[in-house]
């Protein structure tokens, strides 16, 4: 080594789920120099949730962890010392989700098949997800970030319905059943014209 230049160290660890302690594969792990927004190194966690950064110069670093199914988070002020390994294991928290059943028909208690359910960010004009209910009338929007959402539902035989400001919290199911009113056909007459 050049005199006065310390040899690099390394950072290794395992990404897991907080409650189940199961490995999280394909998590994006980013290494940044402390308080620097630029990515210094990055990699995906392996099948066992493991990752490693080798050849890391001594100093302080921040690490960012992200995955489509989990809440992104970070660890700050990680110290790397020369010729030493620093272990940073990280528990990821699953994102929240919205689920429910669409009810309708004459009694308001029958599951509605074929209803279109749309998910919008609160106040958003365009849907970010949509699903069609099956025979059980159920729908689910998984892997959502914490926040508020609007739900719109419609069916050819029913008036549309909306539920605004539905809150999602990490690692929690928000149950929002949907009620569709049967389209009012009172006053219509059927018959033959002679």
The 8 nearest C-alpha neighbors of each residue, nearest first, counted from 0:
[[1, 2, 4, 6, 5, 3, 7, 81],
 [0, 2, 4, 3, 5, 6, 7, 81],
 [1, 3, 4, 0, 5, 6, 81, 7],
 [2, 4, 1, 5, 0, 6, 81, 7],
 [3, 5, 1, 2, 6, 0, 7, 56],
 [6, 4, 81, 3, 7, 57, 0, 56],
 [5, 7, 81, 82, 4, 8, 56, 0],
 [8, 6, 56, 81, 55, 54, 82, 57],
 [7, 9, 82, 81, 83, 55, 80, 84],
 [10, 8, 53, 84, 55, 52, 54, 85],
 [11, 9, 85, 52, 84, 51, 86, 53],
 [12, 10, 51, 86, 50, 87, 52, 85],
 [11, 13, 88, 87, 86, 50, 49, 51],
 [12, 14, 49, 88, 48, 50, 89, 15],
 [13, 15, 48, 89, 23, 22, 90, 88],
 [16, 14, 22, 90, 23, 21, 20, 91],
 [17, 15, 91, 20, 90, 21, 19, 18],
 [16, 18, 90, 20, 91, 92, 19, 15],
 [19, 17, 20, 16, 92, 21, 90, 15],
 [18, 20, 21, 16, 17, 15, 22, 90],
 [21, 19, 16, 15, 17, 18, 22, 90],
 [20, 22, 15, 19, 16, 23, 17, 18],
 [23, 21, 15, 48, 47, 14, 24, 16],
 [22, 24, 48, 15, 14, 26, 16, 21],
 [23, 25, 46, 48, 45, 44, 26, 22],
 [26, 24, 44, 43, 45, 27, 23, 66],
 [25, 27, 66, 44, 43, 24, 65, 28],
 [26, 28, 43, 65, 64, 42, 25, 66],
 [29, 27, 64, 42, 41, 63, 43, 26],
 [30, 28, 41, 63, 62, 40, 38, 27],
 [29, 31, 62, 40, 39, 41, 38, 61],
 [32, 30, 39, 38, 61, 60, 35, 33],
 [31, 33, 60, 35, 61, 34, 59, 39],
 [32, 34, 60, 61, 59, 35, 31, 76],
 [33, 35, 32, 36, 61, 31, 60, 75],
 [34, 36, 32, 33, 37, 31, 38, 61],
 [37, 35, 34, 38, 31, 32, 33, 39],
 [38, 36, 35, 39, 31, 32, 30, 34],
 [37, 39, 31, 40, 30, 29, 36, 41],
 [38, 40, 31, 30, 37, 32, 41, 29],
 [41, 39, 30, 38, 29, 31, 42, 52],
 [42, 40, 29, 28, 30, 38, 39, 43],
 [41, 43, 28, 27, 44, 29, 40, 50],
 [44, 42, 27, 25, 26, 28, 45, 50],
 [43, 45, 25, 48, 50, 26, 49, 24],
 [44, 46, 48, 24, 49, 47, 25, 43],
 [47, 45, 24, 48, 44, 25, 49, 23],
 [48, 46, 22, 45, 49, 24, 23, 13],
 [49, 47, 22, 14, 23, 24, 45, 44],
 [48, 50, 13, 44, 45, 47, 12, 14],
 [49, 51, 44, 12, 11, 13, 45, 48],
 [52, 50, 11, 10, 53, 12, 49, 9],
 [51, 53, 10, 9, 11, 55, 54, 50],
 [54, 52, 9, 55, 51, 10, 8, 7],
 [53, 55, 7, 8, 9, 56, 52, 6],
 [54, 56, 7, 8, 9, 53, 57, 52],
 [57, 55, 7, 8, 54, 58, 6, 79],
 [58, 56, 80, 79, 81, 7, 8, 55],
 [59, 57, 79, 78, 56, 60, 80, 32],
 [58, 60, 78, 77, 33, 76, 79, 32],
 [61, 59, 33, 32, 77, 76, 31, 78],
 [60, 62, 75, 31, 33, 76, 74, 30],
 [61, 63, 30, 74, 73, 29, 31, 75],
 [64, 62, 73, 29, 28, 72, 74, 65],
 [63, 65, 28, 72, 71, 27, 73, 29],
 [64, 66, 71, 27, 26, 63, 72, 28],
 [67, 65, 26, 69, 68, 27, 71, 64],
 [66, 68, 69, 142, 65, 70, 26, 94],
 [67, 69, 142, 66, 94, 93, 70, 143],
 [70, 68, 93, 94, 66, 92, 67, 91],
 [69, 71, 94, 92, 93, 72, 91, 65],
 [72, 70, 65, 64, 69, 66, 73, 63],
 [73, 71, 64, 63, 70, 65, 74, 91],
 [72, 74, 63, 62, 64, 75, 61, 71],
 [75, 73, 62, 61, 63, 76, 72, 77],
 [74, 76, 61, 77, 62, 73, 60, 33],
 [75, 77, 60, 59, 61, 78, 33, 74],
 [78, 76, 60, 59, 75, 61, 79, 74],
 [77, 79, 59, 58, 76, 60, 80, 57],
 [80, 78, 57, 58, 8, 85, 59, 77],
 [81, 79, 57, 83, 8, 82, 78, 58],
 [80, 82, 8, 7, 6, 83, 57, 5],
 [83, 81, 8, 7, 6, 80, 84, 9],
 [84, 82, 8, 81, 80, 9, 85, 79],
 [83, 85, 9, 10, 8, 86, 82, 11],
 [86, 84, 10, 9, 79, 11, 87, 83],
 [85, 87, 11, 12, 10, 88, 84, 9],
 [88, 86, 12, 11, 89, 85, 10, 13],
 [89, 87, 12, 13, 14, 86, 90, 11],
 [88, 90, 14, 15, 13, 87, 91, 12],
 [91, 89, 17, 15, 16, 14, 92, 88],
 [92, 90, 16, 17, 15, 69, 89, 93],
 [91, 93, 69, 70, 17, 16, 170, 94],
 [94, 92, 69, 170, 70, 68, 169, 91],
 [95, 93, 169, 69, 142, 170, 70, 143],
 [96, 94, 169, 170, 171, 143, 168, 142],
 [95, 97, 141, 172, 143, 142, 140, 173],
 [98, 96, 173, 140, 139, 172, 174, 141],
 [99, 97, 139, 174, 138, 175, 173, 140],
 [98, 100, 176, 175, 174, 138, 137, 139],
 [99, 101, 137, 176, 136, 177, 138, 102],
 [100, 102, 177, 136, 111, 110, 176, 178],
 [103, 101, 110, 178, 109, 111, 108, 107],
 [102, 104, 107, 179, 109, 178, 180, 111],
 [103, 105, 181, 107, 106, 109, 180, 102],
 [104, 106, 107, 181, 103, 180, 109, 108],
 [107, 105, 108, 104, 109, 103, 102, 181],
 [106, 108, 103, 104, 102, 105, 109, 178],
 [109, 107, 106, 102, 103, 110, 104, 105],
 [108, 110, 102, 103, 107, 104, 111, 106],
 [111, 109, 102, 136, 101, 135, 103, 112],
 [110, 112, 136, 102, 101, 103, 109, 114],
 [113, 111, 134, 133, 136, 132, 114, 110],
 [112, 114, 132, 131, 133, 115, 111, 154],
 [115, 113, 154, 132, 131, 112, 153, 111],
 [116, 114, 131, 153, 152, 130, 154, 113],
 [115, 117, 152, 130, 129, 151, 131, 114],
 [118, 116, 129, 151, 150, 126, 128, 152],
 [117, 119, 150, 128, 126, 127, 149, 129],
 [120, 118, 126, 149, 127, 123, 148, 121],
 [119, 121, 148, 123, 149, 122, 147, 118],
 [120, 122, 148, 149, 147, 123, 119, 164],
 [123, 121, 120, 124, 149, 119, 148, 163],
 [124, 122, 120, 121, 119, 125, 126, 149],
 [123, 125, 122, 126, 119, 120, 121, 127],
 [124, 126, 123, 119, 127, 120, 118, 128],
 [127, 125, 119, 118, 128, 117, 124, 129],
 [126, 128, 119, 118, 125, 120, 129, 117],
 [129, 127, 118, 126, 117, 130, 119, 140],
 [128, 130, 117, 116, 118, 126, 115, 131],
 [129, 131, 116, 115, 132, 117, 138, 128],
 [132, 130, 115, 114, 113, 116, 133, 129],
 [133, 131, 136, 113, 112, 114, 137, 138],
 [132, 134, 112, 136, 135, 113, 137, 131],
 [133, 135, 112, 136, 132, 111, 110, 113],
 [134, 136, 133, 137, 110, 112, 111, 132],
 [137, 135, 110, 111, 132, 101, 112, 100],
 [138, 136, 100, 135, 132, 99, 101, 133],
 [137, 139, 99, 98, 132, 100, 130, 136],
 [138, 140, 98, 97, 141, 99, 137, 96],
 [139, 141, 97, 96, 98, 138, 142, 143],
 [142, 140, 96, 143, 139, 97, 95, 94],
 [143, 141, 94, 68, 96, 95, 144, 67],
 [144, 142, 95, 96, 94, 141, 145, 167],
 [143, 145, 94, 146, 95, 142, 70, 169],
 [146, 144, 168, 167, 169, 143, 95, 147],
 [147, 145, 167, 166, 144, 148, 168, 165],
 [146, 148, 166, 164, 165, 121, 167, 120],
 [147, 149, 121, 120, 165, 164, 119, 166],
 [150, 148, 163, 119, 121, 164, 162, 118],
 [151, 149, 118, 162, 161, 117, 163, 119],
 [150, 152, 161, 117, 116, 160, 162, 118],
 [153, 151, 116, 160, 115, 159, 117, 161],
 [154, 152, 159, 115, 114, 160, 158, 116],
 [153, 155, 114, 157, 156, 115, 159, 113],
 [156, 154, 157, 153, 158, 114, 182, 159],
 [155, 157, 154, 182, 181, 158, 104, 153],
 [158, 156, 181, 182, 154, 180, 155, 179],
 [157, 159, 182, 180, 181, 179, 160, 153],
 [160, 158, 153, 152, 157, 179, 154, 161],
 [159, 161, 152, 151, 179, 153, 158, 162],
 [160, 162, 151, 150, 152, 163, 159, 149],
 [161, 163, 150, 149, 151, 164, 165, 160],
 [164, 162, 149, 165, 150, 161, 148, 121],
 [163, 165, 147, 148, 149, 166, 121, 162],
 [166, 164, 148, 147, 163, 149, 167, 162],
 [167, 165, 147, 146, 164, 148, 168, 173],
 [168, 166, 145, 146, 95, 147, 173, 96],
 [169, 167, 145, 95, 171, 170, 166, 146],
 [168, 170, 95, 94, 171, 145, 93, 167],
 [169, 171, 95, 93, 94, 92, 168, 172],
 [172, 170, 95, 169, 168, 173, 96, 167],
 [171, 173, 96, 97, 95, 174, 98, 170],
 [172, 174, 97, 96, 167, 98, 171, 175],
 [175, 173, 98, 99, 97, 172, 176, 96],
 [176, 174, 99, 98, 173, 177, 97, 100],
 [175, 177, 99, 100, 101, 174, 178, 102],
 [176, 178, 101, 102, 100, 175, 179, 99],
 [179, 177, 102, 103, 101, 180, 176, 107],
 [180, 178, 103, 157, 160, 102, 158, 181],
 [181, 179, 157, 158, 103, 182, 178, 104],
 [180, 182, 157, 104, 183, 156, 158, 105],
 [181, 183, 157, 158, 156, 184, 180, 155],
 [184, 182, 185, 181, 180, 158, 157, 186],
 [183, 185, 187, 182, 186, 181, 188, 156],
 [186, 184, 187, 183, 188, 182, 181, 189],
 [185, 187, 184, 188, 183, 189, 182, 190],
 [186, 188, 185, 184, 189, 183, 190, 182],
 [189, 187, 186, 190, 185, 184, 191, 192],
 [188, 190, 187, 191, 192, 186, 184, 185],
 [191, 189, 188, 192, 193, 187, 186, 185],
 [190, 192, 193, 189, 188, 187, 186, 184],
 [191, 193, 190, 189, 188, 187, 186, 185],
 [192, 191, 190, 189, 188, 187, 186, 185]]
